[in-house]
Structures are given as C-alpha cells and as structure tokens.
Amino acid sequence: MSDDYETPSPDGTQFPDGLRVLAVDDNIVCLKILVTLLEQCRYKVTATTKACEALEMLRENRENFDIVITDVKMPDMDGFTLLKIIGLEMDIPVIMTSVNDDRSTVLKGIRHGARDYLLKPVRVLEIKNIWQHVVRKNLFDSGKPGVKEEKAMEMEKSKEKGGGEEEEEEEDHPKEHSFEDGSVRKKQRLNWTSELHIKFLNAIHQLETADSRCLI
C-alpha cells in the first residue's frame, strides 16, 4: 500500500479512518442504518435523502468526498442516473445498494461504472472494505508503476478464460495444456475470492470508461 495511506491525516486520524463518504437513500430508516455502519467504521459521513441534493453537494465540493454510496431507486433521480453523472463529471467511486438482487439490475450498475453492488441490508463487513475502491482508483490515476500493467493483465486473463467455469481437477495431477512451440503450462484452478471480485468490477469499470471516452 502506498505510504500516502499509511500516514496520519491532518486531523490526526490514519487511513482509512476519516474516509469521507456521501450516503444517499430516500428511505430515512435505511439511511440511518447505513450511516450508523459507516460511523462504526470511523468514516466521516455526509447523508442526504435526495439524489439531486447529493449531486449539488458533489458539484460544489467534490474534493470533500472520497466515495459515494447510493440507493438504486429514488423518487427525484434514480441511482443509475446519479452514477452516470458522477462518472462523467467527477470520477468519484460509487457503490450502489438495493433490495433488488435481479441479475440484470446488478449488471446494469456495473456497466454504468459502479465499483460494487451491495444488497440490503448491508453488512458492516462490506462497509468496512469500501476504502479499497478509493485506494485502487487513486493508485490507478497516479500511474503507480505496475498498477496499470496489473489491471491490463487481469483483463487479458479474463478474456482468455472466456467466462467459463474451471473444471474440477485432481489435487496432485493438474491438467496440462500443450502449445505449438512444444511448451507445457499447467492449468491453474480459479479460487473466486472477494479480492478477485473487486478486480473483476474494476476491470469492467475500466473497459466501460474506455468505451465512453471513444464515443466522446
């Protein structure tokens, strides 16, 4: 991890303590629960029940927020619209929350640039790890050596796998693949961890960002 995240901030806290979160949910009960969880993790929270108000705060003081957590369905502006505007104007990491676990809805959030999609009720363990999205974005934006290359390799590996599930292999006899040059490479078993899930979401986000830039 970069030294920038290991040193105390001006107010004496140490990252990720003091992570500045903007929480948005039109349901006041859900919003209070979310704020409580965020504060338990020692994050600095600004909360609002209106998406339009959240957007106004971001436009006026975008440097005061590190990450946004927003509900999907809200009366004044849906979460997907808010997500797209933030992505185009501010490039601040956005996490979406919803009671809807429909696959198409989750994929829609990811395609629009969401860093994660959390199902309600949100768990404190999920909230505790949201700082990772901020660190990854900052490292990628700063061009830290090896970061962009690592992400490119991850996306390339994802293409090679073709999206299919890995077949179960014998522990002591992994399957081998032969290539035209006569070399042999052992097939590695994929263990889908939370770390890989985050990298997967980041890779999709980068691909979507690249596509949107090409269209501009």
C-alpha positions as CSV (number, residue, x, y, z in Angstrom):
1,M,0.0,0.0,0.0
2,S,1.2,3.5,-0.8
3,D,2.8,5.5,2.0
4,D,0.1,8.2,1.4
5,Y,-2.4,5.9,3.1
6,E,-0.3,4.8,6.0
7,T,0.4,8.3,7.4
8,P,-2.0,10.2,9.6
9,S,-4.2,12.8,8.0
10,P,-4.2,16.5,9.1
11,D,-6.9,15.8,11.8
12,G,-4.7,13.1,13.4
13,T,-6.6,10.0,12.0
14,Q,-5.0,7.3,10.0
15,F,-6.4,6.0,6.7
16,P,-9.0,4.5,6.3
17,D,-10.3,6.3,9.4
18,G,-11.9,9.5,8.3
19,L,-12.8,8.3,4.8
20,R,-15.2,10.9,3.5
21,V,-18.4,9.2,2.4
22,L,-21.5,10.7,0.9
23,A,-24.5,8.4,1.6
24,V,-27.7,8.7,-0.4
25,D,-31.0,6.9,0.3
26,D,-34.6,8.3,0.1
27,N,-35.6,5.8,2.8
28,I,-34.8,7.5,6.1
29,V,-34.6,4.3,8.1
30,C,-32.2,2.6,5.6
31,L,-30.1,5.8,5.5
32,K,-29.8,5.9,9.3
33,I,-28.7,2.3,9.4
34,L,-26.2,2.9,6.7
35,V,-24.8,6.0,8.5
36,T,-24.5,4.0,11.7
37,L,-22.5,1.3,10.0
38,L,-20.3,3.8,8.3
39,E,-19.6,5.7,11.5
40,Q,-18.8,2.3,13.3
41,C,-16.0,2.0,10.7
42,R,-14.8,5.5,11.7
43,Y,-15.7,7.0,8.4
44,K,-16.8,10.7,8.1
45,V,-20.3,10.6,6.7
46,T,-22.5,13.2,4.9
47,A,-26.0,11.9,4.4
48,T,-29.0,13.0,2.3
49,T,-32.3,11.6,1.2
50,K,-32.3,13.4,-2.1
51,A,-30.1,12.4,-5.1
52,C,-30.4,15.9,-6.6
53,E,-29.1,17.4,-3.3
54,A,-26.2,14.9,-3.3
55,L,-25.3,15.9,-6.9
56,E,-25.4,19.5,-5.9
57,M,-23.0,18.9,-3.0
58,L,-20.6,17.0,-5.2
59,R,-20.6,19.7,-7.8
60,E,-19.9,22.4,-5.3
61,N,-17.3,20.5,-3.2
62,R,-16.2,17.4,-5.0
63,E,-12.8,17.5,-3.2
64,N,-14.6,16.9,0.1
65,F,-15.7,13.4,-0.8
66,D,-13.8,10.2,-1.4
67,I,-16.6,7.8,-2.3
68,V,-20.4,7.8,-2.7
69,I,-22.9,5.1,-1.6
70,T,-26.3,5.5,-3.2
71,D,-29.6,3.5,-3.4
72,V,-30.8,2.4,-6.8
73,K,-34.4,3.6,-6.7
74,M,-35.1,7.2,-5.6
75,P,-38.0,9.5,-6.5
76,D,-36.2,12.6,-7.6
77,M,-33.4,10.8,-9.6
78,D,-32.6,7.1,-9.8
79,G,-29.3,5.8,-8.7
80,F,-28.2,4.9,-12.2
81,T,-28.6,8.4,-13.5
82,L,-26.7,9.8,-10.5
83,L,-24.0,7.1,-11.1
84,K,-23.6,8.2,-14.7
85,I,-23.3,11.9,-13.9
86,I,-20.8,11.3,-11.2
87,G,-18.7,9.2,-13.5
88,L,-18.7,11.8,-16.3
89,E,-18.2,14.9,-14.2
90,M,-16.2,13.8,-11.1
91,D,-14.9,10.3,-11.5
92,I,-15.5,9.5,-7.8
93,P,-16.0,5.8,-6.9
94,V,-19.7,4.9,-6.5
95,I,-21.2,1.9,-4.7
96,M,-24.8,1.1,-5.2
97,T,-27.2,-0.5,-2.7
98,S,-30.6,-2.1,-3.3
99,V,-33.0,-4.8,-2.1
100,N,-33.2,-6.0,-5.7
101,D,-30.8,-8.8,-6.4
102,D,-32.0,-9.2,-10.0
103,R,-29.0,-10.1,-12.2
104,S,-29.9,-7.6,-14.9
105,T,-30.1,-4.8,-12.3
106,V,-26.7,-5.7,-10.9
107,L,-25.2,-5.9,-14.3
108,K,-26.7,-2.5,-15.2
109,G,-25.0,-1.0,-12.2
110,I,-21.6,-2.5,-13.2
111,R,-22.0,-1.4,-16.8
112,H,-22.7,2.2,-15.7
113,G,-19.5,2.2,-13.6
114,A,-20.5,1.1,-10.1
115,R,-17.5,-0.1,-8.1
116,D,-19.7,-2.5,-6.2
117,Y,-23.4,-3.5,-5.7
118,L,-24.4,-4.3,-2.2
119,L,-27.7,-5.9,-1.3
120,K,-29.7,-4.6,1.6
121,P,-29.5,-5.0,4.5
122,V,-25.8,-4.0,4.0
123,R,-23.4,-5.8,6.4
124,V,-20.7,-4.0,8.4
125,L,-18.0,-6.2,6.8
126,E,-18.9,-4.9,3.4
127,I,-18.9,-1.3,4.6
128,K,-15.5,-1.9,6.3
129,N,-13.9,-2.8,3.0
130,I,-15.1,0.1,0.8
131,W,-11.9,2.1,1.3
132,Q,-10.2,-0.4,-1.1
133,H,-12.1,1.1,-4.0
134,V,-10.7,4.6,-3.2
135,V,-7.1,3.3,-2.9
136,R,-7.3,1.4,-6.2
137,K,-8.7,4.4,-8.0
138,N,-6.0,6.7,-6.6
139,L,-3.3,4.3,-7.5
140,F,-4.5,3.8,-11.0
141,D,-5.0,7.5,-11.6
142,S,-1.5,8.3,-10.2
143,G,0.1,5.9,-12.7
144,K,1.9,4.0,-9.9
145,P,4.4,1.6,-11.6
146,G,2.9,-1.8,-12.1
147,V,-0.7,-0.9,-11.3
148,K,-2.0,-0.3,-14.8
149,E,0.0,-3.2,-16.1
150,E,-1.5,-5.5,-13.5
151,K,-5.0,-4.4,-14.4
152,A,-4.3,-4.9,-18.1
153,M,-3.1,-8.4,-17.4
154,E,-6.2,-9.1,-15.3
155,M,-8.4,-8.1,-18.2
156,E,-6.4,-10.1,-20.7
157,K,-6.6,-13.2,-18.4
158,S,-10.4,-12.7,-18.2
159,K,-10.6,-12.7,-22.0
160,E,-8.5,-15.9,-22.3
161,K,-10.7,-17.7,-19.8
162,G,-13.8,-16.9,-21.9
163,G,-16.1,-16.6,-18.9
164,G,-16.4,-20.4,-18.5
165,E,-16.1,-22.2,-15.2
166,E,-12.9,-24.1,-14.4
167,E,-13.3,-27.8,-14.4
168,E,-12.5,-29.6,-11.2
169,E,-9.0,-31.1,-11.3
170,E,-7.2,-33.7,-9.2
171,E,-5.2,-32.1,-6.4
172,D,-2.0,-33.9,-7.3
173,H,-2.5,-34.2,-11.1
174,P,-3.3,-30.8,-12.5
175,K,-4.3,-30.8,-16.2
176,E,-1.7,-29.6,-18.6
177,H,-2.1,-27.6,-21.9
178,S,0.3,-28.0,-24.8
179,F,1.2,-25.2,-27.2
180,E,2.5,-25.1,-30.7
181,D,6.0,-24.3,-29.6
182,G,6.1,-27.5,-27.5
183,S,5.9,-25.8,-24.2
184,V,3.6,-27.1,-21.5
185,R,1.7,-25.0,-19.0
186,K,-0.3,-26.3,-16.0
187,K,-3.9,-25.2,-15.8
188,Q,-4.5,-23.3,-12.6
189,R,-7.6,-23.7,-10.6
190,L,-9.6,-20.4,-10.1
191,N,-10.5,-19.6,-6.5
192,W,-13.1,-16.8,-6.7
193,T,-12.2,-14.6,-3.7
194,S,-13.5,-11.2,-2.7
195,E,-10.2,-9.7,-4.0
196,L,-10.8,-11.2,-7.4
197,H,-14.4,-9.9,-7.4
198,I,-13.2,-6.4,-6.7
199,K,-10.6,-6.7,-9.5
200,F,-13.3,-8.0,-11.8
201,L,-15.5,-5.0,-11.1
202,N,-12.6,-2.6,-11.6
203,A,-11.7,-4.3,-15.0
204,I,-15.3,-3.8,-16.2
205,H,-15.3,-0.2,-15.0
206,Q,-12.1,0.5,-16.9
207,L,-13.5,-1.1,-20.1
208,E,-16.7,0.9,-19.8
209,T,-14.7,4.1,-19.2
210,A,-12.5,3.4,-22.3
211,D,-15.7,2.8,-24.4
212,S,-17.3,6.0,-23.2
213,R,-14.2,8.0,-24.0
214,C,-14.1,6.6,-27.5
215,L,-17.7,7.8,-28.0
216,I,-17.0,11.4,-26.9
